[in-house]
Amino acid sequence: MSSLFAFYLSTLLLLAPLLVCVGVGTVWGKRALPYSGDFVSRLVTSVCVPALVFRTLVLTELDNRLLLEIGVVTVLALGLSVAACWLILRALRMPVRELVMTAAFPNAGNLGLPMAALAFGETGFSAAIVFFAVCAFVHNTFGVRLLPGANTGAVWRSPVLLASLLAVICRAGELTVPAWMLESMELLGRLTVPLMLFSLGYALSAIPASGMRAGGAIAVMRLVVGGASGWAAAWLLGLDAQMRSLMLMQMAMPCAVISYMFAARYSSRAEISAGAVLLSTALFLVASPLIMALVGAPIAAAR
């Protein structure tokens, strides 16, 4: 029992930098200090994330075949998650189209990227970049269309998608990217994780706490079904044990804050989506040391 407690405490200490960034954002929001969500969102999605995606995909030591496999596995995992959540929501007699996106899609950016880096190091972070890029594209195109009356607009011109395609061209053509450009991408990319975590904390502070009971069911569905879908997709397509573990953890991330934002705009069940985001984030942070032990993350194995 004491060894389990020691592991749990040590892992929480490793998570402390993430929690501090989220906490600063939460306090900032609770005190109603100036914050331009639109500015930060545009900066992150249009500049910082594309820079991070481009540099990571160009420089990663993962071979092209594995990167492609991770992309395919991500699409399959998301499909399995949507299908399973759709069936469970129908069985629970809950509004399917208004809640399936919240239940099925993980927070691949705000928590997925830093957790992958923390648990699996540089290799895991590179794989998580591919997972995040695919997730962001599917979430903002096909995912949002699951909501009644949603209109995705010109998302096919997404900066993340364009950065990914440009990186693929550079790798496939064995093109040399100038050092000054890579250094610029590194500087801009470094802003991504802290800004995402800060924004997550700020968003959580502003989400209404209504809809907790129904949101609790969605939160549990997100973590359990998501993790199972990630592992199953990786197993079906023959990824190795470490990549299966990474996919399990990435797909077991809590509900994405953007799912709540979409729900607030396009559905009448925003309070349930809000409760799901709050509860799934809290559950994940509490359970994260055990999740990392379950997936055999290197930092857990070293304890």
C-alpha positions in Angstrom: 0.0 0.0 0.0 2.8 2.4 0.9 4.6 1.7 -2.4 1.4 2.4 -4.3 0.9 5.7 -2.4 4.5 6.7 -3.1 4.1 6.0 -6.8 0.9 7.9 -6.9 2.4 10.9 -5.1 5.6 10.9 -7.2 3.6 10.8 -10.4 1.4 13.6 -9.2 4.5 15.6 -8.6 5.6 15.0 -12.2 2.2 16.3 -13.3 2.6 19.4 -11.1 3.9 21.7 -13.9 0.8 20.8 -16.0 -1.5 21.4 -13.0 0.1 24.7 -12.2 -0.5 26.0 -15.7 -4.1 24.9 -15.6 -4.5 26.3 -12.1 -3.1 29.7 -13.2 -5.7 29.8 -16.0 -8.5 28.8 -13.6 -7.6 31.5 -11.0 -7.3 34.0 -13.8 -10.8 33.2 -15.0 -12.3 33.2 -11.5 -10.9 36.6 -10.8 -12.3 37.9 -14.1 -8.9 39.3 -15.2 -8.5 40.5 -18.8 -8.2 37.6 -21.2 -8.9 37.5 -25.0 -10.0 34.0 -25.7 -10.4 34.8 -29.4 -6.9 36.2 -29.6 -5.3 33.2 -27.8 -7.3 30.7 -29.8 -6.4 32.3 -33.1 -2.7 32.5 -32.1 -2.5 28.9 -31.0 -4.5 27.4 -33.8 -3.2 29.6 -36.6 0.5 30.0 -35.6 1.8 28.0 -32.6 0.3 24.6 -33.3 1.1 24.6 -37.1 4.7 25.6 -36.2 4.9 22.8 -33.6 3.4 20.3 -36.0 5.6 21.2 -38.9 8.9 21.2 -36.9 8.1 18.0 -35.1 7.0 16.0 -38.2 10.1 17.2 -40.1 12.6 16.4 -37.4 11.1 13.3 -35.8 13.1 10.1 -35.9 10.0 8.1 -36.3 9.9 6.6 -39.8 7.3 7.6 -42.4 5.5 4.3 -42.3 5.0 4.5 -38.5 3.7 8.1 -38.8 1.2 7.0 -41.5 0.2 4.1 -39.3 -0.5 6.4 -36.4 -2.6 8.6 -38.5 -4.7 5.7 -39.8 -5.0 4.2 -36.3 -6.2 7.6 -35.0 -9.0 7.7 -37.7 -10.0 4.1 -36.8 -10.0 4.8 -33.1 -12.1 7.9 -33.5 -14.6 5.9 -35.7 -14.8 3.1 -33.1 -15.3 5.7 -30.3 -18.1 7.5 -32.2 -19.9 4.2 -33.0 -19.6 2.9 -29.4 -20.7 6.2 -27.9 -23.6 6.5 -30.3 -24.9 3.0 -29.3 -24.5 3.7 -25.6 -26.2 7.1 -25.7 -29.1 5.4 -27.5 -29.3 2.7 -24.9 -29.3 5.3 -22.1 -32.1 7.3 -24.0 -29.9 10.4 -24.1 -29.9 12.8 -27.1 -27.4 11.2 -29.4 -26.5 13.8 -32.0 -26.2 16.6 -29.4 -23.8 14.6 -27.1 -22.0 12.1 -29.2 -19.2 14.5 -30.1 -18.6 15.4 -26.5 -18.4 11.7 -25.5 -16.4 10.5 -28.5 -13.6 13.1 -29.0 -10.6 13.5 -26.6 -8.8 16.6 -25.5 -5.8 15.8 -27.7 -4.2 19.2 -27.4 -4.5 20.8 -24.0 -3.7 17.6 -22.1 -2.8 15.0 -24.8 0.4 16.7 -25.9 2.0 17.4 -22.5 0.9 14.0 -21.1 2.5 12.2 -24.0 5.7 14.1 -23.6 5.7 13.5 -19.8 4.8 9.8 -20.1 6.7 8.6 -23.2 9.3 11.3 -23.9 10.3 12.7 -27.3 9.1 9.6 -29.2 5.7 9.7 -27.6 5.4 13.4 -28.2 6.2 13.1 -31.9 3.5 10.3 -32.2 1.1 12.5 -30.2 1.6 15.4 -32.7 0.3 13.1 -35.5 -2.6 12.0 -33.3 -3.4 15.6 -32.4 -3.2 16.9 -36.0 -5.6 14.1 -37.2 -7.9 14.5 -34.2 -8.1 18.3 -34.7 -8.9 17.9 -38.4 -11.6 15.2 -37.9 -13.1 17.0 -34.9 -13.5 20.3 -36.7 -14.8 18.8 -40.0 -16.7 15.5 -39.6 -17.1 15.7 -35.8 -18.9 19.0 -35.7 -21.3 17.8 -38.5 -22.7 15.3 -36.0 -24.4 18.3 -34.2 -27.8 19.4 -35.6 -27.5 22.5 -37.8 -23.7 22.8 -37.6 -21.8 24.4 -40.5 -18.1 23.8 -40.7 -17.2 26.4 -43.2 -13.8 26.4 -44.9 -12.1 24.1 -42.4 -10.3 22.3 -45.2 -7.9 25.3 -45.2 -7.0 24.6 -41.6 -3.4 25.8 -40.8 -2.8 22.5 -38.9 -3.7 20.5 -42.0 -1.6 22.7 -44.3 1.4 22.5 -41.9 1.0 18.7 -41.8 0.9 18.4 -45.6 3.9 20.7 -46.0 5.9 18.5 -43.5 4.9 15.4 -45.4 6.1 16.9 -48.7 9.4 17.9 -47.1 9.9 14.3 -45.7 8.8 12.6 -48.9 10.9 14.7 -51.1 13.9 14.7 -48.6 13.9 18.5 -48.8 16.2 20.4 -46.4 14.5 22.9 -44.3 16.6 26.0 -43.5 17.9 26.1 -39.9 16.5 29.6 -39.3 13.1 28.4 -40.2 13.3 25.4 -37.9 14.5 27.7 -35.1 11.6 30.0 -35.7 9.2 27.1 -35.7 10.7 26.0 -32.4 10.3 29.4 -30.7 6.6 29.6 -31.8 5.9 26.0 -31.0 7.1 26.4 -27.4 4.2 28.6 -26.7 1.7 25.9 -27.6 1.6 23.7 -24.5 1.5 26.5 -21.8 -1.0 28.5 -23.7 -3.2 25.4 -24.2 -3.0 24.5 -20.5 -3.7 28.1 -19.4 -6.7 28.3 -21.8 -8.0 25.0 -20.5 -8.0 26.3 -16.9 -9.6 29.6 -18.0 -12.3 27.7 -20.0 -13.0 25.4 -17.0 -13.5 28.4 -14.7 -16.1 29.8 -17.1 -18.1 26.6 -17.7 -21.4 26.4 -15.8 -21.7 23.6 -13.3 -25.2 22.6 -14.3 -25.9 19.3 -16.0 -23.5 17.4 -13.7 -25.5 14.2 -13.3 -25.9 13.6 -17.1 -22.4 15.0 -17.6 -21.0 12.4 -15.3 -22.3 9.5 -17.5 -20.7 11.2 -20.5 -17.4 11.7 -18.6 -17.1 8.1 -17.7 -18.0 7.1 -21.2 -15.3 9.4 -22.6 -12.5 7.9 -20.5 -13.5 4.2 -20.7 -14.8 4.0 -24.3 -12.1 6.3 -25.5 -9.3 4.2 -24.0 -10.7 1.0 -25.2 -11.2 2.3 -28.7 -7.6 3.5 -28.8 -6.1 0.2 -27.7 -8.4 -1.8 -30.0 -7.6 0.3 -33.1 -3.8 0.0 -32.4 -4.2 -3.8 -31.8 -6.2 -4.3 -35.0 -3.6 -2.6 -37.1 -0.7 -4.3 -35.5 1.1 -1.4 -33.7 3.7 -2.4 -31.1 3.0 -2.5 -27.4 4.4 1.0 -26.7 2.3 2.6 -29.5 -0.8 0.6 -28.3 -0.2 2.1 -24.8 0.2 5.6 -26.2 -3.0 5.3 -28.2 -4.9 4.0 -25.2 -3.7 7.0 -23.1 -4.4 9.6 -25.9 -7.9 8.3 -26.6 -8.6 8.2 -22.8 -8.1 12.0 -22.5 -11.1 13.9 -21.0 -13.7 15.6 -23.1 -12.4 18.4 -25.3 -13.3 22.0 -24.3 -14.0 22.8 -27.9 -16.8 20.1 -27.8 -18.6 22.2 -25.2 -18.1 25.3 -27.3 -19.6 23.6 -30.3 -22.4 22.3 -28.2 -23.2 25.7 -26.8 -23.4 27.1 -30.4 -25.3 24.3 -32.2 -27.3 22.4 -29.6 -29.6 22.8 -26.6 -27.6 20.5 -24.3 -24.6 22.7 -23.6 -25.1 22.3 -19.8 -24.6 18.5 -20.1 -21.5 18.9 -22.3 -20.1 21.4 -19.8 -20.6 19.0 -16.9 -18.9 16.3 -18.9 -15.9 18.5 -19.6 -15.5 19.5 -15.9 -16.0 16.0 -14.5 -14.0 14.1 -17.1 -11.0 16.5 -16.6 -11.2 16.1 -12.8 -11.5 12.3 -13.1 -8.6 12.1 -15.6 -6.3 14.2 -13.4 -7.1 12.1 -10.3 -6.7 8.8 -12.2 -3.7 9.9 -14.4 -1.0 8.2 -12.3 -3.0 4.9 -12.4 -3.5 5.3 -16.2 0.2 5.8 -16.8 0.9 2.7 -14.7 -1.7 0.8 -16.7 -0.2 1.7 -20.0 3.3 1.0 -18.8 4.6 4.5 -19.5 8.4 4.7 -19.0 8.1 7.2 -16.2 5.8 4.7 -14.4 8.1 1.8 -15.1 11.0 3.7 -13.6 9.3 4.1 -10.3 
